[in-house]
Amino acid sequence: MTDPSLASFLDVDADHPFPIQNLPYGVFTPPETTVPRAGVAIGDHVLDLAVLNDDGLFDAPELRNTRPFAQPTLNDFMALDASAWAAVRERLQTLLRTDTPELRDDAALRERVLHPRADVTLQLPVDIGDYTDFYSSKQHATNVGTMFRGAENALKDNWVHLPVGYHGRASSVILSGRDVRRPCGQTRPNDDEPPVFGPTQLLDFELETGFFVGDGNELGTPITIDEADDHIFGMVLVNDWSARDIQGWEYDPLGPFLGKSFATTISPWVVPMAALEPFRTEGPTRDPEPLNYLRAEGDAAYDVTLEVDLQTPSMSSPHTVCRSNTKHLYWTMRQQLAHHTTNGCNARPGDLMASGTISGPTEASYGSMLELSWRGEKPVPLPGDETRSFLEDGDRVILRGYAEGNGYRIGFGTAEGKILPAACT
């Protein structure tokens, strides 16, 4: 439920990213222990789900028997079905409402389950078994294709028929706030000379979102597009850092590899799809009409505002270089999941599937430095007479996302990281 009239007994400002209408899930460690557990963000607090469950405040027997919140990841909870997720969300909103005395008037219980967010340590929320990165923004694909193949050959023939994607590296998915070391690799800066080894010179961010699979599917049994929504647990922000020169030399004929696998940053809070339900929207027109297995009734895009801030070492505060929106995505999350499993591939709880760079129709909405600087030909102006074509050491990149409701905001927090110098051997 995402009722705009709902209010919490906790004081939460109207523009706060984590109101009672949101309740994103994460994993945290309280200051008094080293044992991580699941929680939800509510205002400036984190609500301890493990303690609530152990105290019998949830009715569902599968929660009491398996203790999914007393785990270092959300995977066990995500593996339950959509009805269990809905029941937990409804119970949490009831407990946090202004007119519910159960938690509001029990000072001892509040002391045990409500932690100031500034006092806890956030953890990577999910044990990510597999990571797939799609290429679902038509504007981004067109921009990149135009740069490298010309406007007449910008999109490959298959692009408008299926969600293009590649298998990423789950081991290098990291939590927001962790520094990213500039990768080293093989590049070929001069077509007339042999390749060289060294630090990437074309380090980039990619503005993306991603979703986590909840309840998965058996090997050999696809998830149909009509079933897909029940298998999508929630969304995060994703920065799929990219070394463009390493990628450009290695990608033919098999695609991205070392130019992408060195780091992928995600935000710590997983926003449940129920919180985003009021923000469904139609999305772009698809031409030609997709094949039957990719068709579904109803709106499947989401109106989520996205921003990228860049802060260089000489700047006192971040500067916004990009504003985009998830509604620009040509291929939706349920199309991505249906296509991914249509051959019988089994998706498992905790699998991460990212959107690919999300670029809009204007230059200010391009979701990467590659596009913003148009392959380095038009450096991006910054405060203090600085410019950037690609990222330099010491630069900090911050991704933000939010959906604006009637008197409330559904926020994602941030996905951020600072670039450290390379350590080539």
Phi, psi and omega in degrees: 000135177230065182280120181296341180276350179298141176221145180264154175289344172279147182281112181231121181293155183297331181261012179288141182289344187235066176280181179296337178286347183261284182056061178286151182266146175206181175236134185218162173241120179293160184294335185270004183210168175250013185261112179287155178202170183278148176208173172236148176274130174223111186058229180266020181238163171241127181267125185279106182285330180296315179292318177302317181292316180295332178274003175081023182275356171250140185271334189295128182297328181293336177284320181289322186282325185257345180049057184293341181274344178269045184230158181281000176218169178272000190304316182296321177290319180296331181289343175289166184276175185298331179293325177291318177300318181295320181294318178295316181297316179298319180294319179296318179294325176295314181298328186265355182294154179296331185262013177251113185280346191306312177262322182305318187260006180252091185298322181294319179293317178301321179298327183276331189248346181251115181247133172303132184298331180291342184265349184259162175252121180277144181243164170301122192286341189224142168277103189273109180282320181219150182224122177242134177247123179268181185221063200259359178265116181295322180295317179296313180298322179292317179300310182294318178298322178296318180300318191259340183232353183094155185299327183287341179237029187298314181258135172292156186302329185279346194298320182275002180253339183205153176287105179290140179203173175215159181275121180268193184246107184292331185294338182255017170282124187234161182278146175312137178103342179279136180293155180240121180278134177304124184282154173253153180182186181266131178223168176226082184293337180234119183297341183265003182230161179295162177293161179232164177243136178169187180295144174300140176259353185233058181282137189221158166261163171225119180282111183220165163240166178215158175236150175260133173289136174264252175296124185269201180226156178286147176304129180093354181241101183296156167269118180285162182295331177286341178264347193300319183302326182286351181252359181259115186280311184181178188239152173225166169278146181225129168247104180268080183312145186220133172261098192295323182287322175296315180298318183296329181276328189264340197287339181265119018253000191254353174105189186300145179212257184290339178289351181235337194275001184283333179188140171222118184264135175237156174286154188280342185253130180264110183280120181293148182297332178299326179291335182263358183304319180293350186253016173297145179212171189290318183082180184293156172285135181258124182222115008282169176300132180297160174298161189306321185290351178251010179258141177206155178278153173088163180288138182229359173269167181228140181267087180238119178286135181236143179222149173235125174253144177234131177232117177276166180302334182270355182266141181277342180209159181290155179236131181284124180249350183206139170228123182222195183201142180294341181292348178282349183295130179286317179257128184276169179298319181289331173291321178299313182291319179297317179293319182301325185256001186295337177271004181097001177302134181268122172270143185237156179306127180099353175297137179255130176233116185260157189281337198084165183305132183255102178250143178261191187279348182249160181299326180290347181255009178289134192263026178202157176294327178307317181277317183301322179262003182046066178063027179089358183283335181230082182307143183280123179287141179231163176302152179076023178064019174274159172222162174218134167261320173220176187283142178246163180301138181090346177293142176243132180245131181234120174263139176229154177207145178197152172245132187264116178259189179276091180087010177207166181226132175263107184255160179252357190076212182229156168237108188223158179193152179249143182275123174263155179298155179293160177228060183288145178245000000 
